[in-house]
Amino acid sequence: MRKLIGISLATALLAGLIATSAMAEGPQATASASNCSLTSKEQRSLGASYVTSLKVQGTSCAAGKSVTLAFNKCRTSGGKPQGKCLRKVGNWTCSEKRYDAVPGVQYSSKVTCTWGSKRIFSTYTQNT
């Protein structure tokens, strides 16, 4: 009986390991996002207090920087750093999720801009 339980347990663990391995691989993406390096000057000159990361998929880092700057100009066009961009940025549709807000001090945000299959992912911190 002990041997049978041991074999059943080993079989279950092996099956779980195989399933976990298959899930980790998941479907293969046709194009993965590429990290864009930002100098400290670029981090401060792309329209937010600090643009902390930039990734692109299906487009160039130069385009990513340009769209990020245009999005931040749109967002602050009303004169307030906590403003929101409610229109397209060129051909790009951008969505934003804000988090880690300290009211009246600063907030952080994740931005995703899409145009067809092209994607630009950025994060920024804005002092208010």
N, C-alpha and C positions, 0 to 999 in steps of 0.2 A: 504494500500500500504506500509506504514512504517513497519507494522508488518511482511509483506511478505519479505521485504528487510532485516529486522533483522534476520528472520529465515534463509534466504538464506546465509547471512553472517556468522551466527553461524555454519551452516552446512558446509560451505567452510572451516572455521577455524578448525572445528573438523576433517574434512577429511585431511587437511594439517598436523595436529598434529599426526594423525594415520600414515600417510605416512612417516613423519619424524621419528617417533618412529621405524617403520619397517626398514627404511634405516639405522638407527643408530645400530640396532642389526646386520644387514647384515648376510652373510653366516657364519656359525660357523666354525672356523678353527679347524683342527684335533689336532694340537699341537701349542700352542702359544710359542712365544720366551720367554726365561727366562733371567733375568738380572743376570750377574755375578759380584760379588763384587771384586773390585780391591783395594789392599792396595796402599798407595802412592809409596812404593818401586816397586810394580808390574807395576804401571802406567809408571814409568820411565825405567823399565827394559825389556819391551816387544818390543824393537827395534825402537821406535819413541821417540821424545822428551817427549811426554806424550800421553799415550793411555787413552782417556777420558771416553770411555764406551765400554762395551762388552756384547753382548746378544747372546744366542745360541738357536737353535731349532733343536731337534732331535739328539743332541749330548751333551757332558758334557762341563762344564766350563773349565776343564783341557785341553780338546781337543781344545777349543776355544782359550785359551792362547797360546797353542803350535802352532796352525796355524797362529795366529796373529804375533807371534815372527818370524816364518818362512817367512811369507809374507813381513814383514819389513826388514828382512835380504836380501831377494830377491830384494826388492825395492832399497836398498842401496848398493847392491853388486858392482856397478860400482864406488863406492867411493863418490857419491854425495847424500846428504840427500833428494834432490828433484827428485831422480831417480824413475823409474817406474818398476814394476814387470810385465814382458810380457810373463810369462810362468806359468804352473800349479805349485801349492805348494803342493807337494805330489799328492794326488788324488783330491785336491780342486782347483776349478776354481774361481779366485777372480777378482772382478771388483771394480774400485775406482772412486769416484767423488770428486774432489778437489774444495774447496770454501774458502772464506775469506782470499785470498792471499794478503800478503804485500810483493811485490817483493824484494828479497834479505834479507828478515827478517824471515818470517814464513808463513805457510799455514795450513789449517785444511782440513781434508778429511774424507769421509765416505767410508768404505770398506764392501763389501758383498762377502763372500766366500760360494760356494755351492758344494755339492757332493751328487748327487741324491736328496733326500728330506731333507737332512741335510743342515742347514744354520748357518753361523756365521756372526754377524753384529758387526762391531767395528767402532769407530771414534778415530781419533788421531790428535794431533797438532805437527807439525814438525818445529823446528827452522832451518833456512838455513844458 
